[in-house]
Amino acid sequence: MKIFAPLAAASLCVASRVMAFSPPMHQHRRAAVLSSAVAKETDTHIVETPASSTATKDAAERLDDIIDARVETEQERTVSSTSQQSEESTMELFVTDMRSVYSDLENGGGSIKVRMANVGASFTYVAPSLSSSSEETNKNKQIFGGWRKQVPTLYDSTTIDWGEVHSDIVETQPHSGAEAPPMLIYLPGLDGLGMSATAQFDDLASTFELWRMTVDKSTAQPSFSQLVSTVVKFVKDSTNNADAETPREVILVGESFGGLLTCAVAMALKNVKSNKFSLKGMTLINPATSFDETNWEQFVPLLTSLRYLESQEDIVDSSGNFNFVNELPTPYSVLGGMALAATIPDGNQFSSILEFILGTAKLSTNEQMLAASADGFRLLAEYLPASVLETRVLQWLPVGTSVVNNVDRLTKLDVPTLVIAGNDDNMLPTKEEANRLGKLLPDCVKMEVSGAGHFVLDARVNLTEVLIDSHIDPLDIQKNSPPYDPVRDWKLPPDDVVRAVIEKRVNPTKERASPVFYSTDATTGQRRLGLSLVPTNDRSLLIVGNHQLFGQDLGMIISQLLEDRNIVARGLAHPTVAEGLLRGEQEVRTQRRRYEFGEDVRFEGDLFQMFGAVKVSPRNFFRLLQTNQTALLFPGGVKEALHGKGDDYKLFWPEKTDFVRIAAKFNATIVPLSAIGAADSADIVADANELLNLPFGIGENLANFSKSTVSARFDAKDDDETFIPPLAVPKPFPARHYFLFGRSFDTTLLDPNNKDECQRIYRGVKNEVEEGIDALLSARKDDPYALDGVKRSSYQRLFGKDPPTFPLSSLPKSSSSV
């Protein structure tokens, strides 16, 4: 029993499509009471306008009375049963939460609900929530979202007065006197409710006029064409406001099946001639446009046929409501839940589910776990019955894909489109589909979410933020703002992102390389362990150093400066790295999330740019120092980073003193940096000269590649720079890395027009770097762990810290004169 319960729990967690788990239910009983009250009241009452506005108020008053009465009853029940609640299992509360959220999606969850005639579809307006900023809400927006507390006024599409509705909507907007925000219409997946997007509703409603579509599971299911016509009719009717001076901007957002439906609706709306609305853009989230590339059309009929093993009495009662009497879930519920468990969660979500299950198992008895799991399985049959799933999969999806995947139609759909794709989607081939749509749609940008599965709208993605940053530009921020300036506008990522990058990408390198950092007193030239002597002041800082092999030490340098001295050093990257040419040609335009970081991000250039790296150019270098920032410059460039055999730790600096003259112009402090360790961590098998001489056209192709890359130096031709990485084999254990920040050079009194003085400072900086390299190479001879990676690793495992290094006395003081 104990083994079956966690398996069932995992399936129900995924089947409910909620990956964030809630605290005890007593903290949000009122939300469940509201949804229950709305559900029962709407069975018998629906407000029709404009026939009687009084009827609307009366119905609302009746709902208020019912809600207040039930809340009071619930409060009394809560007080009298506190001891019983303490005996409820966490799993039971979780299932209760999920059923409550589903009920709100069906019957509440907004302030205005419009029922479309004869199709069983509705559109619910979600007003901006006043409570969405509370600490409790931020913990779990799916459970405590402000959208759940809203009780809708009900309208019928055949009698609705949209002028009155628009007036009501304006009153709910925080800035009623401002221009109306764009209308955003969310189209759900096959569940017809949009459970997976619930965490996004509050933020979306605070920025847009949010309408969410729901499709009733109890009525006869509409056809795909009827769904398209329904959405089109809603757009036309809701924007047909005679008082509007400009067309109303509409944004369509569709998830999974909703993404397929969104494409079809957009195609239909493009054929509607109207000055009342304009289709601002559409967002497709893991769209089911790739359904015809899957086997779901063959699998689903087998799954739904399991309903014939059940009697009708087992499923519904005499009133047509779901029957809760039976203790065990149906075969369809069990296998369907397991199918969802196998396809929906990604690795992170599955880990969260497993952690929740293990924690729940400790707090619950076997009987509680089994009962709650069985009840959880029933959620699938309750909210997506087998017959409904069969109809939607076999009728909606094949028809939809045949309509949408017409190449001629897609290539003419010139609507700004954003495709959000979970890279690890196991339900649909979303990653490939994003590329296909990106190539076919005229104005399409894709955004891949690393490590995300089919349920991509969890806490990792803020859909509102993504939309605002997209080329759709829903709020016209980009249109009315100057272009992004990577020098002035860049900001350091949030602390949690910084910590994640350092922990996942930098610390493993540090653990293997055991880096040691030193700094130098600017007056005496004495060395000190650590970075305490690196200068920090109100002026700009220029760190100038030697480029190590492949530039693999950049992460260690930048993170150490940030962690030890809070110095944000911004690198000047080679154009090839800054523009990402090593990744190959980008056939599809790509949008990245703000501060996106995933452990599977392989291209380090993305991380460098996230942490402030800009393309090396005289203009960017000039402006970094002009704005009092810290620049990290490697004058040796590619020739040092991709050096050949026998060139370990040699400087290949140009003779020009440009960086000194610019530093002097802004009174910057120049800090020399010497680094060793990378060249001793790999064996170069063949360098650039040897690779260029390879036969069979290999050398010729490499030469052509090198010529096609952009030179880092503005005064050099592209083919003057050899951009060919050496063929190197990493050693099993890297050598220890050492970094020495040398004696700093103050340029406050330096005249940038005095060439002789600039040349003197230039030579002083270069000599300080060379002297530092020689000093480190000599001093590390006294470090028994310098080149012995096995010994160093053994020490780390035994004592849990890096081994000691050479004594500070082995490092001579700086002899440079400033």
C-alpha positions, 0 to 999 in steps of 0.5 A: 500500500505504501508503495502504491500511494506515492506512485498515485500521488505523483500521478495526481500531482501531474494530472492536476498540473500544479507543481507548486504545493500549498500550505494547509487548507484552512488558510484559504477556505474562503476561496473554496466557499466562494467557488462553491457558492458561485457554482450552486447559484449559477445553476439556476440564475444567469443575468441577462442585460440590458433586459434588467440591470436590477436583475443583475444587482439582485443576483449579485446580492443573492450571491453575496448573501449566500457567500456570507452565510457560507463563510460564517458557517465555514468559520464556525465549522473551522473553529469547531473542528480544529482538532480534526484538521490537525489529523488531516493528511497533507495529501488530503489538503492538496487534493482539496486545494486542487478541486477548489482551484478547478471549481474556481476556474469553472465557475468563478475566478473573475469579475465578469463572465460572458457565456457564449450561446450554444457552444458551451464556452465562456469568457471571464474577465479577471480584474486587477487584484488588490491582494496579489502583492501580499506576502502570502499570495506571493508564496503560491499564486496558484492557491492564493491568487487574487483572481480566485477571490473574485465573484463574477457577474454573469452575462449572456452573449445574446443580450449583453450590453458591452457599453455597460460592461466596458464601464464596469471594467474601467472602474476595476482598472487602477488608472481609470483615467488612462488609456485602456490597456490592450485586451489579452485573451488567454485560450487554454489547453485541452482541459478547457480551463487553463489550470497551468496558467493560474499562477500568471493570472494576477500579474497579467490582469494587473497589466492587461485587460485579461479575458480567459476562455473556458470550455464546459465539459458537461455540454455537447462539445463544439467543433474546432470551427465552432471554437474559432468562430466563437473566439472571433465573435467575442473579439468582434463583439467586445471591441465594437464600442462606438465611443472608441477613438482608436482600434482596440489592440488585442493580444492572443495567448494560447497554451498547448491546444490553445496555441493551435486555436490561437493560430486559427483565430488569428488567420480568421481575424486577419480576414475581418475588415474592422476599424474597431480592433487590431491584432497586436500579436499572439503568443504560442506556449508549447503549441499543439501545432505539432500534434500531427508529429505525435502518436497521441491520436493512436494512444488516446482512443485506447486510453478513453476506451477504458471507460467502457469497463465502468458502469454509468452509475459508477461515473455520474449520479442521477443528476449527471454530477460526478459520483464521489461514492466509490472509493477506488478511481476508475481505470481511465483515471489511473492510467490517464494520470500515469500517462500525464505523469510520464509526459508533463513534468520536467526534471525540476518539477518531478523533483518537487513532486517527489520531495512533496510525496516523501514529506507527505508520506512521513505525516500521513498514515497508509490509509490517508495516503491511499484515500487521498491518492484515490481521490486525486486520481478521480480529478482527471475523470471529474474535470476531463472525462474520457468521452470529452478527452476523446472528442477533443483529441480526435476532433479538435486537434486533427482538424486544427492542425490540418487548418493551421499547418497549411504552409501558404496560410502560415507564411501569410500570417504576418502577426507579431508572434512569440513562441515560448518553448519548453526544451524538455517537453515530453508531450509534444516536439516543442523545441523542433516546432518552435524552429519550424514556426520561426521559419514559416511565420513572417514575424516570429520570435522564439523563446526557449525555456531551458529545462522546462517541460510541457507545463512551462508557466510555473514560477520560472517564467513570468509571462507578463514580463516576457510579453513586455520584453517581446517584440510584440511590445504590447505597451509600446514601451520599446516604441516610445523608448530609445534603443537599449544601450548595453553600456548605460542600461545594463544592470547586474542580475538579481542576487538569486541569479548571481548566486545560481550562476556562481554556484552552478558554473563558477564554483565547480571550476574553482573546486578543480582549479583551487584558485588563489588571489593576491593584491598589491599595496599601491604605495609599498608594493607589498603583496597580500593574500586576497583582494583587499588591496584592489582599489575602489573609489568613485572613479572608473577602474580599468583592470588590464591583464594577460589572457589565459588559454581559451579565457577559461578563467574569466568566471573566476576573476569576475565572481571573485571581484564581485564577492570579495569587493563588490566590484562589477567588472565588465569584460570587453569581449571579442566580436565573435564571442559577443555576437555568438557566431560560434553557435552557428547562424541563427535561422530563427530570431530568439528572445531570452528571458531577463537574466535567464540561466539554466544549467544546460546553457553551453555557450559561455558568451551568453553568461558573459553578456548577462554579467555585463560583457560588451563587444570590444570597441573604442566606443564601448571602452570609452563609454565604460570609463566615461560612466565610471564603471569597471572595465576588464581588458586583455590587450593581447586578445585572441593571440594570447587566448588561442596561443600556440606551443611554447607561448605559455604566458607570453604577452602579445600586446600592441604597441599603441597606448590607446587604453592608457590615454582613454584612462587618463581622460577620465582619471581612471585607476589602472590595475594590472592583473597577472594570471597563470594556471590555464596553460598548464591545464591542457596539452596543445596537440596542434596549434593554429599554424599546424592546423592551417597546414592540414591536408584534404582541404581542412587547413583551407577551410580553417583559413577561410573561417578565420578570415570570415571572423571580425577582428577585435581591433578596429584598426586591423583587417579581419584577415590580419587576426588568426582566429583558430583555436588550438587543438588541446587535450585537457589534463585529468586535473587542472593546474592550480590557478593564481591571480595577482592584482599588481600595483595600481597606476593613478592617472589623475595627473596624467595628460592624455595628450602627452604621448611620452608620459602615456607611453611610460605608463603603458610600459609600466603596466605591461612590465607589472603584468610580466613581473607578476607572471614571473613572480607567480611562476617562481613562487608556485614552486613552493606550493606542493599542490600547484601541479599535483591535482590528485594530491590537491583533490585528496586534500579537499575531500579529506579536509573539506577545503582548499589546501594551503599554498606557498608562503607569502614570502615567496612572492616578491614585492612589486618593483615597478615605479608608478 
